[in-house]
């Protein structure tokens, strides 16, 4: 069987394998094409089982592709200064922003890396300029505790991301109340959303 016949025979199988791994038709086609290009450039006489070789090569190339995508996402999230991003939303007409996806990403990371109390203290102080006295009254936590929570949140967000779970929670409700607070200058709905978030976690622990 010549090279053209081999490509014709195995291309559908390899594209199916690649698509099942990367879940993107265009990426799968590119990976299979690159695999065949590399296969054509080596001494094929040394390959005992061409089918097994091509399947293994496509699988490895898919895994390399996925790891590269994950690394790029982590680098992107690490490059974001969360307080600047959220603060920009506070100061700008959100209806005109093209960064709604970035705002969603910021909230997803805040939910991934911070506990509900840390998240509440961080957002109210960093975005809405609450002082520790106001935080104590709003969250019913001592000022010193709020200060510790804020410092802990800052540290977590500034640390290099070791691992981000991409199955992230739905934070659309909190994001929308945050947008409303920024647009209309009334943070009461957003504060209540933060309190509800804290209450849910406490109930789960009981």
DOTI-753632 format. One record per residue (C-alpha): residue in three letters; x, y, z. Coordinates in steps of 0.05 Angstrom, whole numbers, plus 32768, in hexadecimal, padded with zeros to 4 digits. Each point is the difference from the previous one (the first is absolute). Last residue first. Layout:
<atoms>
alaXYZ...
</atoms>
This chain:
<atoms>
unk7E2081B8849Aunk8037800F7FCDunk7FCF80067FC7unk7FD980358026unk803F802A800Aunk800F7FFD7FB5unk7FBA80177FEEunk800280398033unk8040801D7FE2unk7FE280027FBAunk7FC0801E801Bunk802A80378021unk8023800E7FBEunk7FBD80057FDBunk7FE6802E8036unk803C802D7FF6unk7FF380007FB4unk7FB78014800Bunk801480388030unk8037801B7FD3unk7FD8803A7FE3unk8029802D7FD2unk7FD57FF27FC3unk80327FE47FCFunk80337FE48031unk7FCD7FE0802Dunk7FDA7FE67FC4unk80407FE17FE4unk800E7FDF8044unk7FB87FE58001unk800C7FE37FBBunk80427FE08014unk7FE17FE2803Eunk7FC97FE07FD8unk802D7FEA7FC7unk80307FDB802Funk7FF47FBA7FE4unk80387FD7801Eunk803F7FED7FDCunk80117FBE7FDEunk8043801D7FEAunk80237FF08041unk803E802C8004unk80427FE48018unk8041801D8018unk7FEB80487FF5unk8039802E8015unk7FEE8025803Funk7FE280467FFAunk7FB87FE98007unk800E7FD5803Dunk802980378022unk7FCB80357FF4unk7FCA7FD1801Dunk802A7FF2803Eunk800C804B800Bunk7FB5800D7FFAunk7FEE7FC7802Funk803380188033unk7FE480477FFEunk7FB97FE58006unk80147FD9803Eunk8020803E801Dunk7FC180277FF3unk7FD47FCD8022unk7FCB7FDD7FD6unk7FB780127FFAunk800580037FB4unk7FE480467FF6unk8013801F8043unk80477FE38001unk800980117FB6unk7FEB8048800Eunk803380068038unk80357FDF7FD4unk7FF780347FCAunk7FD47FF37FC3unk801E801C7FC0unk7FCD7FDF7FD1unk80317FDA7FD4unk803A7FED802Funk7FDB80018042unk7FBD7FE27FEBunk80207FCF7FD0unk80377FE7802Funk7FD37FFA803Dunk7FCB7FD97FDAunk80327FD37FDDunk80257FF08040unk7FBE7FF08022unk7FE97FD47FC6unk80427FDA7FFAunk803180167FCBunk80257FDD7FC7unk7FC97FE17FD5unk7FCA8034800Eunk8030803A7FF3unk80187FDB7FC2unk7FB97FFB7FE5unk7FF380488011unk803D80177FD9unk7FEF7FD47FC5unk7FBA801E7FFEunk801F80468000unk802F7FEB7FC9unk7FC57FE77FD7unk7FDD8043800Bunk803E80237FE6unk7FE280247FC4unk7FE48035802Funk7FCC80307FE7unk7FC67FE5802Bunk80318000803Bunk8003804C8002unk804380068020unk8018800F8047unk7FE87FC18024unk80147FD37FC5unk8045801E8002unk80037FEF804Aunk7FF07FB77FF0unk803A7FFC7FCFunk80308028802Bunk7FEF7FD7803Eunk800A7FBF7FD9unk804480107FE3unk7FFE7FD07FC6unk80427FE17FE9unk7FF57FC08029unk7FBF7FF47FDBunk802280057FBCunk803A7FD48016unk7FCF7FCC8019unk7FDA80027FBEunk80407FFA7FD7unk80177FC4802Bunk7FBC7FDE7FF6unk8004800A7FB4unk80477FE37FFEunk7FEB7FC4802Aunk7FC77FF37FD0unk802E80037FC3unk80337FD28020unk7FC87FCF8010unk7FE880037FB8unk80467FF47FE6unk80087FC4802Dunk7FBE7FE27FE8unk8011800E7FB7unk80447FDE8008unk7FE37FC48024unk7FCB7FF67FCAunk803480097FC9unk80307FCD801Eunk7FC97FCD800Dunk7FE980057FB7unk80477FFD7FE5unk80147FC18026unk80497FEE7FF9unk801B80457FF2unk80497FFE7FECunk7FEF7FFD7FB6unk7FDB80428009unk804180288003unk7FE680438015unk7FE6803E7FDBunk7FBE7FE17FEAunk7FED7FF18048unk800E80498013unk7FD180197FCAunk7FCD7FCB8013unk800080188048unk7FFB80497FEBunk7FC27FEF7FD6unk7FE17FDA803Aunk800C803B802Funk7FE480327FCEunk7FC17FD77FF5unk7FF57FF9804Cunk800B804B800Aunk7FCC80107FCAunk7FCD7FCE801Cunk800680168049unk7FF17FD08039unk804B7FF6800Funk7FFE7FB68014unk7FC37FE57FDBunk8015802B7FC4unk80457FE07FFDunk7FE67FB98003unk7FCC800F7FCAunk803580227FD5unk802E7FC48008unk7FCA7FCF7FEAunk7FED802A7FC3unk804A80097FECunk80127FB68006unk7FEF7FE47FBBunk800B803E7FD5unk8043800E8022unk80177FB87FF7unk7FE980007FB7unk8028803F7FF2unk803E7FE48023unk80017FBF7FD9unk7FE27FBD8015
</atoms>
